[in-house]
Amino acid sequence: MLTFKGMKHVRTGRNVKGFRSCPQAMGVSPAPRDAARLDCEEERLLAREARRLWLEDQWTRHFEAAVPPLAQSRRTKGK
């Protein structure tokens, strides 16, 4: 029979952000690791956003280059 219940024994604790079902056996606070993990996630989010903007720019350029010259002249005349 298990008397120690850790994070993997408590089923609901696996998906809760920053959940700790028991005190740390080592006596070390998990706060610095959690802060580092959040910083890393923020960096990844910024990288994903930068890539999304880059891809959007690439596709915009691609579609602008694919427009036939006649259609471009008609589009500029109407402005």
Summary of the structure (lengths in Angstrom):
residues: 79
radius of gyration: 26.1
end to end distance: 79.0
largest distance: 81.9
contacts: 130
relative contact order: 0.06
helix: 62%
strand: 0%
